[in-house]
Amino acid sequence: MKFAKLKILSQNLTESLWNSGGKRTIIAIGVLLVLPVFGMLTAFGVASDTKLDSLQRRDVSQVLTLPIVTDDEVDNERFYNTEFIQRGDTVATLLQRLNVNDAAAFNFLRSEPSAKAIFQLRPGRSIRAVTDSDGELYSLRYLYSSESLLEVTRQNDGASEAPRFIAQQRALNPMPQTVQRTGTIKSSLYGATDDAGIPDAIANQLARIFSTDIDFHIDLRRGDRFSVVYEMLYQDGEYLRPGRVLSAEFMNNNKKFEAFLFTDAEGNEGYYSAEGQNRAKSFLRSPLAFSRISSGFGGRMHPIFRNWRAHTGVDFAAPRGTPVWATADGVIEYAGVKGGYGNVVEIRHSGSVTTLYGHLSAFAAGMRKGTRISQGQTVAYVGATGFATGPHLHYEFKIAGAHQDPMRVALPKADPLAAKYRAAFLSQSAAQVQQLALIRDANFGKFE
């Protein structure tokens, strides 16, 4: 009955609208009734007889007061220009691109010893100049290395006085940016870090951090995974160099190893497990980041003299120039040439332990008798001096003068985290554990 009444009302309404409003009204109502059936409603309107010509137009003008610019103000205007050094650039071409037109400034740069860094042009680095409208130099800033900045400034610009400049080199105060990466081992750690976009300097740190538990020469397995959070350092938005590893996780043969950087109130830094156990040992197992053992400890046929003799150390095959690390804190006992060893560094450590590094191509800066060395510090570079058939490192480990196999000798743990810092460390590491878990569970190779 209700349906019949609704039908009659609908028919009456349609006839009324047809007679009074025409077809367009009925069609519009039809659209409004149909659209809700499909889950949406659109409102629109049509103005059929709008006439734009009937609108009134009028011009509006207003006088604007412009600032008066004097000649003095134009002369004092400063212009900032930044250029990136390209291959083949010279100081003259750079100054030209920087709109520097100042013979006195160029002569100063060419003759002043403290400004000589300007001639150490490194492609990709930036250089900024501040000039006036005529190209006279106010200041010059050149980030010539990842550690130092050259600043040249004009000290006077009086018309009656000869221009004078001063050059200063100052240390940088870089700003760190945190980067997160994860990777999978296919053949080597270097290959995996390259695939993940991780700098070699960070890969070296990973090798040092986990070398006390993982022998990267023989222990790596295809499918091993790692996650790492590290710093990249910038100065005024320009990239400088990689910073420190902040936290890392390595899954080796289904066994998980973790490392978290912690800095105590005295400024001492160290890597610890999530429970606060020191990740370091008193000695690194290997003095090189990546290499292979070409000759082990014990008796062997000498490759040059062709006779059987004792081999008192371990030989690591590596390219010439590979950095050689001190395996523990100590003091250099000898740095120089020693017979068949060629170039040698000997380090005295605590507990009557000494280590020797032979066949070196060169020594790191400052390596001389009495120099105090830290674990992991570069002391020299792989070479083939002395009795050597090719580039490699000969490494010896002695306790009270007796030779030991560096790959098998028991390495004691380093000092544990002080109890007074344990609470602060556990609070910090809890957040880092969660961060590493997010990276590990990500289903892509790069996350930043």
C-alpha positions as CSV (number, residue, x, y, z in Angstrom):
1,M,0.0,0.0,0.0
2,K,2.8,2.4,0.9
3,F,4.7,1.4,-2.3
4,A,1.6,2.2,-4.3
5,K,1.2,5.7,-2.7
6,L,4.9,6.4,-3.3
7,K,4.5,5.4,-7.0
8,I,1.4,7.7,-7.4
9,L,3.2,10.6,-5.8
10,S,6.3,10.1,-8.0
11,Q,4.1,10.1,-11.1
12,N,2.3,13.3,-10.1
13,L,5.6,15.0,-9.2
14,T,7.1,14.0,-12.6
15,E,4.1,15.3,-14.5
16,S,4.1,18.5,-12.6
17,L,7.9,19.1,-13.2
18,W,7.6,18.1,-16.8
19,N,4.8,20.7,-17.3
20,S,6.5,23.5,-15.3
21,G,10.3,23.0,-15.6
22,G,10.8,21.0,-18.7
23,K,13.0,18.1,-19.5
24,R,16.2,19.5,-18.0
25,T,14.8,19.6,-14.5
26,I,13.6,15.9,-14.7
27,I,17.0,14.8,-16.1
28,A,18.9,16.6,-13.3
29,I,16.7,15.0,-10.6
30,G,17.3,11.6,-12.4
31,V,21.0,12.1,-12.1
32,L,20.7,12.9,-8.4
33,L,18.6,9.8,-7.8
34,V,20.9,7.5,-9.7
35,L,24.3,8.6,-8.4
36,P,23.8,7.5,-4.8
37,V,23.2,4.0,-6.1
38,F,26.9,3.9,-7.2
39,G,28.2,5.2,-3.9
40,M,28.8,8.9,-4.6
41,L,27.0,12.1,-5.0
42,T,28.1,15.1,-7.0
43,A,26.7,18.6,-6.7
44,F,26.9,21.0,-9.6
45,G,25.1,23.9,-11.0
46,V,24.7,25.6,-14.4
47,A,24.2,29.3,-14.9
48,S,22.6,29.4,-18.3
49,D,22.3,33.2,-18.9
50,T,25.5,34.6,-17.3
51,K,26.8,37.6,-19.2
52,L,30.4,38.7,-18.5
53,D,30.1,41.8,-20.6
54,S,27.7,43.4,-18.1
55,L,30.5,43.5,-15.4
56,Q,31.9,46.9,-14.8
57,R,35.6,47.4,-15.2
58,R,37.8,50.2,-13.9
59,D,41.6,50.8,-13.7
60,V,43.3,51.3,-10.4
61,S,46.6,53.0,-10.1
62,Q,48.8,53.6,-7.1
63,V,52.1,55.4,-6.8
64,L,54.8,53.4,-5.1
65,T,57.7,55.0,-3.4
66,L,61.0,53.4,-4.4
67,P,64.0,53.6,-2.2
68,I,66.8,55.9,-3.2
69,V,70.0,54.1,-3.9
70,T,73.2,56.1,-3.6
71,D,76.5,55.5,-5.2
72,D,78.0,54.6,-1.9
73,E,75.4,51.9,-1.3
74,V,76.1,50.4,-4.7
75,D,79.8,50.4,-4.0
76,N,79.3,48.6,-0.7
77,E,77.1,45.9,-2.3
78,R,78.5,42.4,-1.8
79,F,78.1,39.5,-4.2
80,Y,78.5,35.8,-3.1
81,N,79.5,33.2,-5.7
82,T,80.3,29.5,-5.2
83,E,81.9,27.2,-7.7
84,F,82.9,23.6,-7.7
85,I,86.4,22.7,-8.9
86,Q,86.5,20.8,-12.2
87,R,89.3,18.8,-13.7
88,G,91.7,21.0,-15.6
89,D,90.8,24.1,-13.5
90,T,93.5,26.6,-12.5
91,V,93.3,29.2,-9.8
92,A,93.0,31.9,-12.5
93,T,90.1,30.2,-14.3
94,L,88.3,29.6,-10.9
95,L,88.7,33.3,-9.9
96,Q,87.3,34.3,-13.3
97,R,84.2,32.1,-12.9
98,L,83.8,33.5,-9.4
99,N,83.8,37.1,-10.9
100,V,87.0,38.0,-9.0
101,N,88.8,40.9,-10.9
102,D,91.4,41.8,-8.3
103,A,95.1,41.7,-9.3
104,A,96.2,42.5,-5.7
105,A,94.3,39.5,-4.4
106,F,95.7,37.2,-7.1
107,N,99.3,38.3,-6.3
108,F,98.7,37.7,-2.6
109,L,97.4,34.2,-3.3
110,R,100.4,33.5,-5.5
111,S,103.1,34.8,-3.2
112,E,101.7,34.2,0.4
113,P,103.0,30.8,1.9
114,S,99.9,30.6,4.2
115,A,97.6,30.7,1.2
116,K,99.4,28.0,-0.9
117,A,96.5,25.5,-0.2
118,I,94.5,27.4,-2.8
119,F,96.7,25.8,-5.4
120,Q,95.9,22.3,-4.1
121,L,92.8,22.1,-6.4
122,R,90.7,19.0,-5.8
123,P,87.9,18.3,-8.3
124,G,84.5,18.3,-6.6
125,R,85.5,20.6,-3.7
126,S,83.8,24.0,-3.5
127,I,85.3,27.4,-3.3
128,R,83.3,30.6,-2.4
129,A,84.2,34.2,-3.1
130,V,82.6,37.4,-1.8
131,T,83.2,40.5,-4.1
132,D,82.0,44.0,-4.7
133,S,80.3,45.1,-7.9
134,D,83.7,45.7,-9.5
135,G,85.1,42.2,-8.7
136,E,87.3,43.3,-5.8
137,L,87.7,40.4,-3.4
138,Y,86.4,40.7,0.2
139,S,86.9,37.1,1.2
140,L,87.7,33.7,-0.2
141,R,86.8,30.3,1.4
142,Y,88.2,27.0,0.2
143,L,87.4,23.6,1.8
144,Y,90.7,22.1,0.5
145,S,90.6,18.9,2.6
146,S,88.3,16.9,4.8
147,E,90.1,18.3,7.8
148,S,91.0,22.0,7.0
149,L,89.5,25.1,5.6
150,L,91.4,28.1,4.0
151,E,90.0,31.6,4.5
152,V,91.4,34.7,2.8
153,T,90.0,38.0,4.0
154,R,90.6,41.6,3.0
155,Q,91.7,43.7,5.9
156,N,91.3,47.2,4.4
157,D,89.6,48.7,1.3
158,G,90.4,52.4,1.5
159,A,91.1,54.1,-1.8
160,S,94.3,55.7,-0.5
161,E,95.7,52.6,1.1
162,A,97.1,49.6,-0.6
163,P,94.8,46.5,-0.2
164,R,96.0,44.0,2.4
165,F,94.9,40.4,2.8
166,I,95.3,37.7,5.5
167,A,95.1,33.9,5.0
168,Q,94.2,31.6,7.8
169,Q,93.8,27.8,7.9
170,R,91.4,26.5,10.5
171,A,90.1,23.1,11.6
172,L,86.6,22.1,10.6
173,N,83.7,21.5,12.9
174,P,81.7,19.0,10.8
175,M,78.1,18.1,11.4
176,P,77.3,14.4,11.3
177,Q,74.4,12.9,9.5
178,T,73.2,9.4,10.4
179,V,73.0,6.7,7.7
180,Q,71.5,3.2,8.0
181,R,72.4,0.3,5.7
182,T,72.0,-3.4,5.5
183,G,73.7,-5.9,3.2
184,T,74.1,-9.6,2.4
185,I,77.4,-11.4,1.9
186,K,77.7,-13.0,-1.6
187,S,81.5,-13.3,-1.9
188,S,83.3,-10.8,0.4
189,L,82.6,-8.1,2.9
190,Y,83.9,-5.4,0.5
191,G,81.6,-6.7,-2.3
192,A,78.6,-6.6,0.0
193,T,79.4,-3.1,1.4
194,D,79.9,-1.8,-2.2
195,D,76.5,-3.2,-3.2
196,A,74.9,-1.5,-0.2
197,G,76.6,1.8,-0.9
198,I,78.7,1.7,2.2
199,P,82.1,3.6,2.1
200,D,85.3,1.5,2.4
201,A,86.2,3.4,5.6
202,I,83.0,2.1,7.3
203,A,83.7,-1.4,5.9
204,N,87.1,-1.3,7.5
205,Q,85.6,-0.3,10.9
206,L,83.1,-3.2,10.7
207,A,86.1,-5.5,10.1
208,R,87.9,-4.2,13.1
209,I,84.9,-4.2,15.4
210,F,84.0,-7.8,14.6
211,S,87.4,-9.2,14.0
212,T,87.7,-10.5,17.5
213,D,84.9,-13.0,16.8
214,I,84.8,-13.3,13.0
215,D,87.9,-14.2,10.9
216,F,87.0,-12.4,7.7
217,H,89.6,-14.5,5.8
218,I,87.9,-17.8,6.4
219,D,84.6,-17.4,8.5
220,L,82.4,-15.6,6.0
221,R,79.5,-17.6,4.6
222,R,77.3,-16.8,1.5
223,G,74.0,-15.4,2.9
224,D,75.6,-13.8,6.1
225,R,73.8,-10.5,6.8
226,F,74.8,-7.3,8.5
227,S,73.2,-4.0,9.5
228,V,75.0,-0.8,10.4
229,V,74.3,2.7,11.5
230,Y,77.1,5.2,10.9
231,E,77.9,8.8,10.5
232,M,78.7,10.8,7.3
233,L,80.3,14.2,8.1
234,Y,79.4,17.5,6.4
235,Q,80.7,21.1,6.6
236,D,78.2,23.7,5.6
237,G,76.3,21.1,3.6
238,E,79.3,19.8,1.7
239,Y,80.3,16.2,2.2
240,L,83.7,15.7,3.9
241,R,84.2,12.0,4.9
242,P,82.7,9.0,6.6
243,G,82.5,9.2,10.4
244,R,82.1,6.5,13.1
245,V,80.1,3.3,13.2
246,L,77.4,4.0,15.8
247,S,76.0,0.5,16.0
248,A,76.2,-2.7,14.0
249,E,74.9,-6.2,13.8
250,F,76.5,-9.2,12.0
251,M,74.8,-12.5,11.4
252,N,77.7,-15.0,10.7
253,N,76.7,-18.7,10.1
254,N,73.4,-18.1,11.9
255,K,75.1,-16.6,15.0
256,K,74.4,-12.9,15.8
257,F,77.1,-10.5,16.9
258,E,76.2,-6.9,18.0
259,A,78.3,-3.8,18.7
260,F,77.2,-0.4,20.1
261,L,79.4,2.6,20.5
262,F,79.5,4.2,23.9
263,T,81.4,7.3,25.1
264,D,81.9,7.7,28.8
265,A,82.2,10.9,30.8
266,E,85.9,11.0,30.3
267,G,85.5,10.9,26.5
268,N,86.7,7.2,26.1
269,E,85.0,5.4,23.3
270,G,84.4,1.7,23.0
271,Y,82.1,-0.9,21.4
272,Y,80.0,-3.2,23.6
273,S,77.4,-5.9,23.2
274,A,73.8,-5.1,24.2
275,E,74.5,-6.5,27.6
276,G,77.5,-4.3,28.1
277,Q,80.3,-6.8,27.4
278,N,83.4,-5.3,25.7
279,R,83.5,-6.1,22.0
280,A,87.3,-5.6,21.9
281,K,90.1,-7.9,22.8
282,S,93.5,-6.8,23.9
283,F,94.8,-7.8,20.5
284,L,93.3,-7.8,17.0
285,R,93.5,-11.2,15.4
286,S,94.7,-9.7,12.1
287,P,96.7,-6.6,11.3
288,L,94.9,-6.1,7.9
289,A,91.3,-5.4,7.0
290,F,91.0,-8.0,4.2
291,S,93.5,-10.4,2.8
292,R,94.3,-14.1,2.7
293,I,96.9,-16.1,4.5
294,S,99.5,-17.1,2.0
295,S,101.9,-18.8,4.4
296,G,101.1,-20.1,7.9
297,F,103.0,-20.5,11.1
298,G,105.6,-23.3,11.4
299,G,107.9,-25.2,9.1
300,R,107.8,-24.6,5.3
301,M,109.9,-24.6,2.1
302,H,111.3,-21.1,1.8
303,P,110.2,-19.6,-1.6
304,I,113.5,-17.9,-2.3
305,F,116.2,-20.1,-0.7
306,R,114.4,-23.4,-1.5
307,N,115.2,-25.1,1.8
308,W,113.1,-26.2,4.7
309,R,113.1,-23.7,7.6
310,A,110.9,-22.5,10.4
311,H,108.4,-19.8,9.5
312,T,108.1,-17.7,12.7
313,G,105.0,-15.7,11.7
314,V,102.1,-15.6,9.3
315,D,102.1,-14.1,5.8
316,F,99.1,-12.2,4.6
317,A,98.9,-11.6,0.8
318,A,97.6,-8.1,0.1
319,P,98.1,-5.4,-2.6
320,R,101.0,-3.0,-2.2
321,G,100.0,0.0,-0.1
322,T,97.3,-1.8,2.0
323,P,97.3,-0.1,5.4
324,V,98.8,-2.2,8.2
325,W,97.3,-1.8,11.7
326,A,98.8,-2.2,15.1
327,T,97.0,-5.1,16.7
328,A,97.1,-3.6,20.2
329,D,98.1,-0.5,22.1
330,G,101.9,-0.2,22.6
331,V,105.1,1.7,22.0
332,I,107.2,1.4,18.8
333,E,110.5,-0.4,19.7
334,Y,112.0,-0.2,16.2
335,A,111.1,1.3,12.8
336,G,113.6,0.8,9.9
337,V,115.3,-1.9,7.8
338,K,116.1,-5.3,9.3
339,G,117.8,-7.8,7.0
340,G,115.5,-10.1,5.1
341,Y,112.5,-8.6,6.7
342,G,113.1,-5.4,4.7
343,N,111.2,-2.4,6.2
344,V,110.0,-3.4,9.7
345,V,108.0,-2.0,12.6
346,E,108.3,-3.7,16.0
347,I,105.9,-2.7,18.8
348,R,106.2,-3.5,22.5
349,H,102.9,-4.2,24.3
350,S,102.0,-4.9,27.9
351,G,102.6,-8.3,29.4
352,S,106.0,-8.9,27.7
353,V,104.3,-9.2,24.2
354,T,105.9,-7.8,21.1
355,T,104.6,-7.8,17.5
356,L,106.6,-7.4,14.2
357,Y,105.4,-6.2,10.8
358,G,107.7,-6.9,7.9
359,H,108.3,-6.4,4.1
360,L,106.7,-2.9,4.4
361,S,106.6,-0.5,1.4
362,A,106.5,2.6,3.7
363,F,105.9,3.8,7.2
364,A,103.0,5.9,8.3
365,A,103.8,9.5,9.4
366,G,105.4,9.8,12.8
367,M,106.4,6.2,13.2
368,R,109.7,6.2,15.1
369,K,111.1,4.6,18.2
370,G,109.2,5.7,21.3
371,T,106.0,6.6,19.5
372,R,102.9,5.5,21.4
373,I,100.4,3.5,19.3
374,S,96.7,2.7,19.7
375,Q,95.0,-0.5,18.6
376,G,93.9,-0.3,15.0
377,Q,96.1,2.7,14.2
378,T,97.8,2.5,10.8
379,V,101.6,2.1,11.3
380,A,102.8,1.2,7.8
381,Y,101.8,-0.1,4.3
382,V,102.1,-3.5,2.7
383,G,105.1,-4.0,0.4
384,A,107.7,-6.4,-0.9
385,T,111.0,-5.2,0.6
386,G,113.6,-7.6,1.9
387,F,113.4,-11.3,0.9
388,A,110.0,-11.3,-0.6
389,T,108.6,-12.7,-3.9
390,G,105.6,-10.3,-4.0
391,P,103.6,-7.9,-1.9
392,H,102.6,-9.3,1.4
393,L,102.8,-8.7,5.2
394,H,104.9,-10.9,7.5
395,Y,103.4,-10.7,11.0
396,E,105.0,-12.1,14.1
397,F,103.6,-12.4,17.7
398,K,106.0,-13.1,20.6
399,I,105.5,-13.6,24.3
400,A,108.6,-13.2,26.4
401,G,110.6,-13.5,23.2
402,A,109.1,-16.9,22.2
403,H,107.2,-16.9,18.8
404,Q,103.5,-17.9,18.9
405,D,101.1,-18.6,16.1
406,P,99.1,-15.3,15.7
407,M,96.1,-17.2,14.5
408,R,95.9,-19.6,17.4
409,V,97.2,-17.8,20.4
410,A,94.6,-17.0,23.1
411,L,93.6,-13.3,23.0
412,P,92.4,-11.9,26.4
413,K,89.4,-9.6,26.5
414,A,89.8,-5.9,26.9
415,D,88.7,-4.2,30.1
416,P,84.9,-4.4,30.6
417,L,82.6,-1.4,30.8
418,A,82.9,0.4,34.2
419,A,79.9,-0.4,36.5
420,K,79.1,3.3,37.0
421,Y,78.3,3.6,33.3
422,R,76.3,0.5,32.9
423,A,72.9,2.0,33.4
424,A,73.5,4.8,30.9
425,F,74.8,2.4,28.4
426,L,71.8,0.0,28.7
427,S,69.4,2.9,28.3
428,Q,71.2,3.9,25.1
429,S,71.7,0.5,23.7
430,A,68.0,-0.5,24.1
431,A,67.0,2.2,21.5
432,Q,69.9,1.1,19.2
433,V,68.7,-2.5,19.3
434,Q,65.3,-1.5,18.1
435,Q,66.8,0.6,15.4
436,L,68.9,-2.3,14.1
437,A,65.9,-4.6,14.2
438,L,64.0,-2.2,11.9
439,I,66.9,-2.1,9.4
440,R,67.3,-5.9,9.6
441,D,63.7,-6.5,8.9
442,A,63.5,-4.1,6.0
443,N,63.0,-5.9,2.7
444,F,65.3,-3.7,0.7
445,G,69.0,-3.2,0.6
446,K,69.3,0.5,1.4
447,F,67.5,2.6,3.9
448,E,68.4,6.1,4.9
